[in-house]
Amino acid sequence: MLAAAESRTLDFKRIGKGQATRMMETVCAFANTDGGIIAIGIGDAKDLKPGAPPSARLFGIEENPEAFDDLQREIMTRFEPAMGGLRWLRVPCTLHNGQPGHIVMLRVEKSDKVHSIVGKGTWTRMDASNREMSASEIGELQYQRGTRSATSEPIAVDLRLLDTPAWRLFLQGRGSLTGSFAEQLFKIGLAKEVGGEMVPLRAAVLLFAEEPGSLLAVHDARADVRVMVYDGKAVLTGATPNFRKPPRTVRGPLIEQIDATVALVLNEIAQGVTLSGSGFRAKHAYPERVVKEAVVNAILHRDYRLNRDIFVRIFDDRIEVESPGVFPGNITPATIGRAGSKARNPLLAKNLREFPLPPNIDAGEGVKMMFTEMDAAALYPPQYSVSTDVAVETVTLTLLNEERPAAWAQVSDWIDRNGPIANRHLRDIAGVDTLEASRMLRNWVAQRLLVALPAASRQQARYTKPQKPPTEPDSLSNTVDNESGNSEKSL
C-alpha cells in the first residue's frame, strides 16, 4: 500500500489537526465520483524526508484518537443526504516510532445520490485531489445519477398535440378520468401549472405525442430510434457507407417506438446474414427476450435531455444498442450484471405499464435476465461500455452472435478475482500452448471483451476487461470487501 501513489480512487491522510475537514471533502468527492479508499493514519509520500524508509509515513490513528472519533461522528451527521456505502477496516502495524498501532482503510462506494457537506459544499474527485463543484456541475451530476429526470420537468408544448390515439389507448388500459384533458394529465402527474397555465411534462410528450422527437428537437433534444444494418463486422468510413440496406428511423409515442423497433430488429436477425465474400449464410442466435429487453432499456432509461437518437446497429457478428446518457446511480459496466438497471425515468416506467399491452418492464430484473438467457444460449454475456469523451455521453450494449468457448467463463472469473491476466495464466486455465493462448487473447481483444494494457514487450502483455482499471486501490477494495463485513464489526 505504501508503494501506491495517490490517485482518483486512493488518498492518504494523517489524523492530525486540521485534517478532518479535508477527509470529509475526500469522502464526499469519492462518493460523488467513482468511489475510493482513504488510508487514514498514513502521511503523504511527498512529506517523507530523504533517506527515510516508507514506514516513516505510518502515524496511525493513535496520533490523535479523539480526532478519529470526531471524524466518525462528523461523517454520520454532516452529509446531506446521509452517506451510505462506507466500509471501515482497522489494520494493525508498527508505527514510525516503533510502537504498535493501527491505520484504518475507509472505503467509500460510488453513490447513487449526490452528496454535500452541510455548510461546506459539494465535492468531486480529480486525478489526485478534490475540487468543489459549481451549481451547474451539481445539476448535471443529479441528472447523471438519476436523482433528477428531464422527463419530470414541464416543457412548452401545446397540449392539443398530446390528445392522440396513444392517449386514448392509454385510457383503455388505465381507465377513464374526469375533467378536461389538461385536468386529466394533471391528476396523474403528467402536467404542472406554470404561470397560471397547465403545461405538460416531458414524459407526457414522449408517451402520447405522435412526433415526440420533432417536438423535442425545438428544445435541443431528441427522442427517435435509428436502426442501421451493416455489411460486415465494422463501420467503414468513406464516400460509400457499408449499409446492407438504407437506415430506418422509428418515430412516434414510446409504446409504438418500442413495438416497432423490436419488430424491425427481430425481423432483420430472423433473416440471417450472408457473410461478406463467403456466400455463407449465418444465423443470429440471440434469444428474443434479450433483444426486446435491450430495446426497452435503451428507450426507457436514456437521458431525454440530450440531442442524440438511440442507435441500433446490426453487424454480421453482433448487435449494438447505443443509448444517450451514462449509467444512472452507482452502476458501472463491471457491476450491471449483478446490480441490474436503475430507473432514470420513473414516470415513463410507471405510465408505460398502464397501456393495455405494456412492454415487459421487469423492475430492474431485466438485465439479470439478459445475462441468464445469453448464458443459457452458450453465448458471450452482454457487454456494456460507456463513452464519456464525446460530445454526447452514451452507454452501448453489445450482444455477440458467437458461441463462447468454455475457457471464457474461467478467464472472466479469474480477472474479477485477481486482476489483469497474462498469456501464462490463460495457458494454465485453458490447458493450451503459448500460440493458442495468444490467438484467444487477440480474438477477445478484437471482440472488445478484453483490452490490452500498456507493456514494455509482448511477453509482458496483460489484459483486463474494459473499464476495469487494474489499480492498486482496486485490490485494496477487494481486501476491504473480504475482511470488513460491516463498520461496527470492523472497528
C-alpha positions in Angstrom: 0.0 0.0 0.0 2.8 2.4 0.8 4.2 1.9 -2.8 0.9 3.1 -4.3 0.5 6.7 -5.4 -2.5 8.9 -4.6 -5.0 8.7 -7.4 -8.6 9.3 -8.4 -9.5 6.4 -6.1 -6.8 6.4 -3.4 -6.0 9.1 -0.8 -3.6 9.1 2.3 -4.5 11.2 5.3 -3.0 11.7 8.8 -5.5 12.1 11.6 -3.7 15.2 12.8 -5.0 18.7 13.5 -7.0 20.2 10.6 -7.3 17.0 8.6 -10.9 16.2 9.5 -12.3 18.8 7.1 -10.1 17.6 4.2 -11.1 14.0 4.9 -14.8 14.9 4.8 -14.1 16.6 1.4 -12.5 13.4 0.2 -15.3 11.2 1.4 -17.8 13.5 -0.4 -15.6 13.6 -3.6 -15.2 9.8 -3.7 -19.0 9.2 -3.3 -19.8 11.8 -6.0 -17.2 10.4 -8.4 -16.1 6.7 -8.7 -15.6 5.7 -5.1 -12.2 5.1 -3.5 -10.2 4.3 -0.4 -8.9 6.7 2.2 -5.9 5.3 4.1 -6.2 7.1 7.5 -3.1 7.4 9.6 -0.6 7.5 6.7 1.3 10.7 5.8 1.8 11.9 2.2 4.8 10.5 0.3 5.9 14.0 -0.6 6.5 14.8 3.1 8.9 11.8 3.5 12.4 13.0 4.4 15.2 12.0 2.1 16.6 8.6 3.1 13.7 7.8 5.4 12.1 4.4 5.0 8.5 4.2 3.7 7.3 3.1 7.1 8.2 6.6 8.4 4.8 7.6 6.9 2.9 5.4 9.4 1.5 7.6 12.2 -1.7 5.6 12.8 -4.9 6.8 14.3 -3.2 6.7 17.7 -1.7 10.1 16.7 -5.0 11.7 17.6 -7.6 9.2 18.7 -10.1 11.9 19.7 -9.9 13.4 16.2 -10.6 10.0 14.7 -13.7 9.6 16.9 -14.8 13.1 15.9 -14.3 12.2 12.2 -16.6 9.2 12.5 -19.3 11.3 14.2 -19.0 14.0 11.5 -19.3 11.5 8.7 -22.5 10.1 10.3 -24.2 13.6 10.8 -22.8 16.2 8.3 -23.7 14.8 4.9 -26.9 15.6 3.0 -28.3 13.2 2.0 -26.8 10.8 4.6 -23.8 8.9 3.5 -24.1 5.2 3.0 -21.8 2.6 1.4 -18.9 3.1 3.9 -16.7 0.2 5.0 -14.0 0.5 7.6 -11.1 -1.8 8.1 -8.7 -1.4 11.1 -5.2 -2.7 10.2 -2.5 -3.3 12.9 1.0 -2.2 12.1 4.3 -0.9 13.5 4.3 2.9 13.5 7.1 5.2 12.5 8.3 5.4 16.2 8.4 1.6 16.6 5.2 1.4 18.7 2.3 -0.8 17.7 -0.7 1.0 16.3 -3.3 0.9 13.6 -4.2 2.5 10.3 -7.8 2.5 9.1 -8.8 1.9 5.5 -12.1 3.7 4.8 -13.7 2.5 1.6 -16.3 4.9 0.1 -18.6 3.4 -2.6 -19.7 5.4 -5.6 -23.1 6.7 -4.6 -26.4 6.6 -6.4 -27.0 10.1 -5.0 -25.3 13.5 -5.0 -23.8 14.3 -1.5 -22.9 17.7 0.1 -21.2 18.5 3.3 -23.6 20.7 5.4 -22.2 24.2 5.2 -19.0 23.0 3.4 -20.1 22.5 -0.3 -20.3 19.6 -2.8 -17.1 18.0 -3.9 -15.8 15.9 -6.8 -12.6 13.9 -7.3 -9.9 14.9 -9.7 -6.8 12.7 -10.6 -5.3 13.0 -7.0 -7.2 15.9 -5.4 -10.6 17.2 -4.6 -12.5 20.2 -6.2 -15.6 21.9 -5.1 -18.4 21.7 -7.7 -20.3 24.6 -9.2 -24.1 24.8 -9.2 -24.3 23.8 -12.8 -22.0 20.8 -12.2 -24.2 19.7 -9.3 -27.2 19.9 -11.5 -25.5 17.8 -14.3 -24.4 15.2 -11.8 -28.0 15.0 -10.4 -29.2 14.2 -14.0 -26.4 11.6 -14.5 -27.1 9.8 -11.2 -30.8 9.7 -11.9 -31.9 11.7 -8.8 -33.3 14.3 -11.3 -35.0 13.3 -14.5 -35.8 15.5 -17.5 -39.0 13.6 -18.1 -40.4 15.0 -14.8 -39.9 18.6 -15.9 -42.5 20.8 -17.8 -41.9 21.6 -21.4 -43.6 24.2 -23.6 -45.7 22.0 -25.9 -49.3 22.6 -27.0 -51.5 20.2 -25.0 -53.6 19.6 -28.1 -50.7 17.7 -29.7 -51.0 15.1 -26.9 -54.7 14.3 -27.3 -53.9 11.4 -29.6 -54.8 7.8 -30.3 -51.9 6.9 -27.9 -53.6 8.8 -25.1 -56.9 7.1 -25.8 -55.2 3.7 -25.9 -53.6 4.6 -22.5 -57.1 5.3 -21.1 -58.2 1.9 -22.2 -55.7 0.3 -20.0 -55.8 2.7 -17.1 -59.5 3.6 -17.0 -61.2 6.8 -17.8 -60.6 10.1 -15.9 -62.9 13.0 -15.3 -62.3 16.6 -16.2 -60.7 18.3 -19.2 -57.8 16.8 -21.0 -55.4 19.2 -19.1 -57.0 18.3 -15.8 -56.7 14.6 -16.5 -53.0 14.9 -17.2 -52.6 16.9 -14.0 -54.4 14.3 -11.9 -51.9 11.6 -13.0 -48.9 13.7 -12.5 -48.1 14.3 -16.2 -48.7 18.1 -16.2 -47.9 21.1 -13.9 -49.3 24.6 -13.6 -46.7 27.1 -14.7 -47.6 30.8 -14.6 -51.3 30.1 -14.3 -51.3 27.7 -17.3 -51.3 23.9 -17.5 -48.0 22.7 -19.1 -47.3 19.0 -19.9 -44.2 17.2 -18.6 -41.7 15.9 -21.0 -42.9 12.4 -20.1 -46.4 13.2 -21.4 -44.9 14.4 -24.7 -42.9 11.1 -25.0 -45.8 8.9 -24.1 -48.6 10.5 -26.2 -47.3 12.9 -28.9 -47.3 11.4 -32.5 -43.9 13.1 -33.2 -42.2 13.5 -29.8 -38.7 13.7 -31.5 -39.8 16.6 -33.6 -41.3 18.4 -30.7 -38.2 17.9 -28.5 -35.9 19.0 -31.3 -37.1 22.5 -30.8 -35.7 22.2 -27.3 -32.3 20.8 -28.5 -33.2 17.2 -27.6 -34.2 14.1 -29.5 -36.4 11.0 -28.9 -36.2 8.8 -32.0 -34.5 5.4 -32.8 -32.2 4.8 -35.7 -31.8 1.2 -36.9 -28.8 0.5 -39.2 -27.8 -2.8 -40.8 -24.2 -3.1 -41.9 -22.5 -5.3 -44.4 -19.6 -6.9 -42.4 -18.2 -6.5 -38.9 -17.3 -2.8 -38.8 -18.5 0.6 -39.9 -16.5 1.6 -43.0 -15.8 5.3 -43.4 -15.7 6.7 -46.8 -17.9 8.1 -49.7 -20.0 4.9 -49.7 -21.1 3.6 -46.3 -21.3 -0.1 -46.0 -25.0 -0.3 -45.2 -26.7 -3.5 -46.2 -29.9 -1.5 -46.6 -31.0 2.1 -46.0 -31.2 3.1 -42.3 -34.6 3.3 -40.8 -35.9 5.9 -38.3 -38.5 4.8 -35.8 -40.7 7.7 -34.5 -43.9 8.0 -32.5 -45.0 7.7 -28.9 -42.8 5.4 -26.8 -45.2 2.5 -26.7 -45.2 2.4 -30.5 -41.4 3.0 -30.7 -40.7 0.0 -28.6 -43.0 -2.3 -30.5 -41.8 -1.1 -33.9 -38.1 -1.2 -33.1 -38.3 -4.7 -31.6 -40.3 -5.9 -34.6 -37.8 -4.3 -37.0 -34.7 -5.8 -35.3 -36.2 -9.3 -34.8 -37.3 -9.4 -38.4 -33.8 -8.5 -39.5 -32.0 -11.1 -37.5 -34.6 -13.8 -38.3 -33.5 -13.5 -42.0 -29.9 -14.3 -41.0 -27.0 -12.7 -42.8 -24.9 -13.7 -45.8 -21.3 -13.2 -44.7 -19.3 -10.8 -47.0 -17.2 -12.6 -49.6 -18.1 -16.1 -48.5 -21.7 -16.7 -49.6 -22.2 -18.4 -46.3 -25.5 -17.6 -44.5 -25.2 -17.3 -40.8 -28.0 -17.3 -38.3 -28.3 -14.8 -35.5 -28.7 -16.7 -32.3 -29.7 -14.1 -29.7 -32.7 -15.0 -27.6 -35.7 -12.9 -28.5 -36.3 -11.9 -24.9 -32.8 -10.4 -24.8 -33.2 -8.4 -27.9 -36.5 -7.0 -26.7 -35.1 -6.1 -23.2 -32.2 -4.3 -24.9 -34.5 -2.1 -26.9 -36.9 -1.5 -23.9 -34.0 -0.5 -21.6 -32.5 1.9 -24.2 -35.8 3.7 -24.8 -36.8 3.7 -21.1 -33.5 4.7 -19.4 -32.0 7.1 -21.9 -31.3 10.7 -20.9 -34.0 12.7 -22.7 -32.2 16.0 -22.2 -29.6 15.0 -24.8 -29.6 15.9 -28.5 -28.9 12.4 -29.8 -31.1 9.5 -31.0 -30.8 5.9 -29.9 -28.8 3.9 -32.5 -29.3 0.1 -33.1 -26.5 -1.2 -35.3 -26.7 -4.8 -36.7 -23.5 -6.3 -37.9 -22.7 -9.8 -39.1 -21.4 -10.8 -35.7 -23.2 -8.6 -33.2 -25.9 -6.1 -32.3 -25.0 -2.8 -30.7 -27.6 -0.7 -28.9 -26.3 2.8 -28.1 -28.4 5.0 -25.7 -27.7 8.6 -24.9 -26.6 9.3 -21.3 -24.4 7.4 -18.7 -25.4 4.8 -16.2 -27.7 6.2 -13.5 -26.9 5.7 -9.9 -23.7 3.8 -9.0 -24.0 1.3 -11.8 -20.9 0.6 -13.8 -20.2 -1.8 -16.8 -18.5 -4.1 -14.3 -21.4 -4.3 -11.9 -24.6 -4.0 -14.0 -24.8 -7.8 -14.4 -25.2 -8.1 -10.6 -26.9 -4.8 -9.9 -29.4 -4.8 -12.7 -30.8 -1.5 -14.0 -32.0 1.6 -12.2 -34.9 3.6 -13.5 -33.7 7.0 -14.6 -37.2 8.0 -15.8 -39.7 6.5 -13.2 -42.6 8.5 -14.7 -42.1 6.7 -18.0 -41.8 3.3 -16.4 -44.9 3.8 -14.3 -47.1 5.0 -17.1 -45.9 2.6 -19.8 -47.3 -0.2 -17.6 -50.8 1.3 -17.9 -51.1 0.6 -21.6 -53.3 -2.5 -22.5 -50.3 -4.4 -23.8 -47.3 -2.9 -21.9 -43.7 -3.8 -22.8 -42.1 -6.3 -20.4 -40.7 -3.9 -17.8 -39.1 -6.1 -15.2 -38.4 -3.5 -12.4 -34.6 -4.0 -12.5 -34.6 -7.7 -13.2 -34.5 -7.5 -17.0 -30.7 -7.0 -17.2 -30.1 -10.1 -15.0 -32.4 -12.0 -17.2 -30.3 -11.0 -20.3 -27.2 -12.4 -18.7 -29.0 -15.6 -17.8 -30.5 -16.1 -21.2 -27.3 -15.4 -23.1 -25.5 -17.9 -20.8 -28.3 -20.5 -21.4 -27.8 -20.0 -25.2 -24.0 -20.6 -24.7 -23.3 -17.0 -26.0 -21.0 -14.4 -24.5 -22.6 -12.3 -21.8 -23.9 -8.8 -22.7 -21.1 -6.3 -22.9 -21.6 -2.8 -21.7 -19.4 0.2 -22.3 -19.6 3.9 -21.6 -18.3 6.7 -23.8 -17.7 9.9 -21.8 -15.0 11.6 -24.0 -17.5 12.6 -26.7 -19.9 15.4 -27.3 -22.9 13.3 -26.1 -22.2 10.7 -23.5 -23.6 7.2 -24.3 -24.0 3.7 -23.0 -23.6 0.9 -25.6 -24.8 -2.6 -25.1 -23.2 -5.2 -27.4 -24.7 -8.7 -28.0 -22.2 -11.0 -29.7 -23.5 -13.6 -32.1 -20.8 -16.1 -31.3 -20.7 -19.2 -29.1 -18.4 -18.7 -26.3 -15.6 -21.2 -25.6 -15.6 -23.0 -22.2 -12.5 -21.2 -21.1 -14.1 -17.7 -21.2 -16.1 -18.2 -18.0 -12.9 -19.2 -16.2 -11.0 -16.3 -17.6 -13.7 -13.8 -16.7 -13.9 -15.1 -13.1 -10.0 -15.0 -12.9 -9.9 -11.4 -13.9 -12.7 -10.5 -11.4 -10.8 -12.1 -8.6 -7.1 -11.5 -9.4 -6.9 -8.5 -11.9 -5.2 -8.5 -15.3 -4.5 -11.8 -17.0 -1.3 -12.7 -18.9 -0.6 -15.4 -21.5 0.8 -17.7 -18.9 -2.3 -17.5 -16.8 -4.5 -18.4 -19.8 -2.2 -21.4 -20.6 -2.8 -22.7 -17.1 -6.6 -22.1 -17.2 -7.3 -23.5 -20.6 -4.5 -26.0 -20.9 -3.3 -24.6 -24.2 0.1 -23.7 -25.6 1.6 -20.1 -26.0 0.4 -19.6 -29.6 -3.1 -20.8 -28.9 -3.3 -18.6 -25.8 -2.1 -15.6 -27.9 -4.8 -16.3 -30.5 -7.5 -16.5 -27.9 -6.4 -13.2 -26.3 -6.2 -11.4 -29.7 -9.7 -12.7 -30.5 -11.2 -11.4 -27.2 -9.5 -8.0 -27.8 -11.0 -7.8 -31.3 -14.4 -8.6 -29.8 -13.8 -5.9 -27.2 -14.2 -8.4 -24.4 -10.7 -7.6 -23.2 -8.3 -4.6 -23.6 -4.6 -4.9 -23.6 -2.7 -2.9 -21.0 0.5 -0.9 -21.9 3.5 -3.2 -21.7 7.2 -3.0 -22.5 7.1 -6.1 -24.6 4.7 -8.7 -25.9 6.0 -11.2 -23.3 4.8 -8.8 -20.6 1.4 -8.1 -22.0 -1.5 -8.2 -19.7 -5.2 -8.0 -20.4 -8.3 -6.9 -18.4 -12.0 -6.2 -19.0 -13.0 -2.9 -20.5 -13.3 -0.1 -17.9 -12.0 -2.3 -15.1 -8.7 -0.4 -14.3 -6.0 -2.7 -12.7 -5.1 -0.2 -10.0 -3.8 -0.8 -6.5 -6.9 0.7 -4.9 -9.0 -2.0 -6.7 -7.0 -4.7 -5.0 -7.3 -2.8 -1.7 -11.0 -2.6 -2.2 -11.2 -6.4 -2.5 -9.3 -6.6 0.8 -11.8 -4.3 2.5 -14.7 -6.2 0.9 -13.4 -9.6 2.0 -12.4 -8.6 5.5 -14.6 -5.8 6.8 -18.2 -7.2 6.9 -19.7 -4.1 8.4 -18.4 -0.9 10.1 -19.2 -1.9 13.6 -17.6 -5.3 13.3 -14.5 -3.9 11.6 -13.8 -1.2 14.2 
